[in-house]
Amino acid sequence: MFEAFTIGPFFIWTRLAFLLIGIWLSTEFFFRLAQSANLSFTHLKDYAFRYVAAFLVMGRFIAVFSNYRSYVKDPFRFLIVWDGGFSYLGGAMGIACVLYWATLNHRSTFLQWLDILLPATCLGLVFDWVGKFFAGQAYGKPTDMLWGVSYDTLGVRYVVPVHPVQLYFAFFYLALTFLLLIIRKRSKRAGAETLFGIFCAAVVTFFFEYLRGDFSIPVFATKLDFVVLVCMFISLGVFAAVELSLSKKALYIYQTVLVTVFGGYLIGRTWMNFPTFELRFSQFLSVLALLGAVVYVVVHRRKYPHL
C-alpha cells in the first residue's frame, strides 16, 4: 500500500493528493473545453462561490450517504470533514445542479454545458480512482488472477488478493475521456457527448460494480421493477414532447394518469411477492442516469432543433 507519504514534516494522504490533482486538471480541462465551444464564462464568475460550495457540500453528502452505516453510529462524524470522506463524482453532480439553475435564462443551454462537464469529470475520476486504489477504498472481491493485489489494512476485509477494481475504473475513464473528445469533434448536435458518455459509464459501472468487495447500500429489485422504470421514463419523455400541444384539460388528465399508474405500482409493490435480486446502490443509480439522459437529450433536441 501507498496510503500516505511524508514531505519533510508534512504527512500527506495519497488519496487527497490524487483528488486535488484531479480537481485541478479537470477544472483546467473544463475551462479549455468551454472556451473552444465559445460558451460565456459570465455565470461562472458571477456564481463562483455557489459552484465551489455545491462541489464541496454535494461531494461530502454523497460520500456520507454511500457509507451511512458509519455515520449513523456516530452522527457527529459528519462534521469531521478531514476524515477523507469525499466523493468527486458527487462534487461534479453539485456543479451540474448549479449549472442547470444558472443556465435557465442564459443564451447557452444546460446540455451544452453538460457536454463539456462530462469529459472534464471523466478526467478527474481517473485520478480519484487511482487515489482510492492506494488508499484501499472501494476495493474488489477476491481473485486468483495474476494482477490481483493484497492489502494490509483493517479497512479491507480480505487478506487474499482482490480485484484492483479501482484501476479498472481509472483505465476506463481515461479511455472514455479520449473517446468523448473524438465524439466532440465529429458531433453536429448538442448532447452527443452526454448521451455517449453516460451510456458507456452506466453500462461499465453496472458490470464493474459486481467486482466490488466493499460494503454498499443494497437495492432489492425485480425484473418487473426495471420494466416499470423504463416505461415511466418513456412516459415522461412522451409527456415532455407533447406538453406544448396539449390543452390544459388534457395536460391534467395526462399528469393524473402518470401519477396514478406509477404511484399505484410504487404503493402496491410491497404486496407483490416476486423473486428479487440485490443490486448495489451505484448500479441502480447508473440505470436511472442512463434513462434520464436519454429522455433529456431527446426532449432537448426537439425543443432546440438548431443546436
HELIX and SHEET records of a PDB file:
HELIX    1   1 THR A   14  SER A   36  1                                  23    
HELIX    2   2 THR A   42  ASP A   46  1                                   5    
HELIX    3   3 ALA A   48  SER A   66  1                                  19    
HELIX    4   4 TYR A   68  LYS A   73  1                                   6    
HELIX    5   5 PRO A   75  LEU A   79  5                                   5    
HELIX    6   6 VAL A   81  ASP A   83  5                                   3    
HELIX    7   7 TYR A   88  ALA A  102  1                                  15    
HELIX    8   8 PHE A  110  ALA A  135  1                                  26    
HELIX    9   9 VAL A  165  ARG A  186  1                                  22    
HELIX   10  10 ALA A  192  PHE A  208  1                                  17    
HELIX   11  11 GLU A  209  LEU A  211  5                                   3    
HELIX   12  12 LYS A  223  VAL A  242  1                                  20    
HELIX   13  13 GLU A  243  SER A  245  5                                   3    
HELIX   14  14 LYS A  248  GLY A  268  1                                  21    
HELIX   15  15 ARG A  269  TRP A  271  5                                   3    
HELIX   16  16 PHE A  281  LYS A  303  1                                  23    
SHEET    1   A 2 ALA A   4  ILE A   7  0                                        
SHEET    2   A 2 PHE A  10  TRP A  13 -1                                        
SHEET    1   B 2 PRO A 218  ALA A 221  0                                        
SHEET    2   B 2 PHE A 277  ARG A 280 -1                                        
END                                                                             
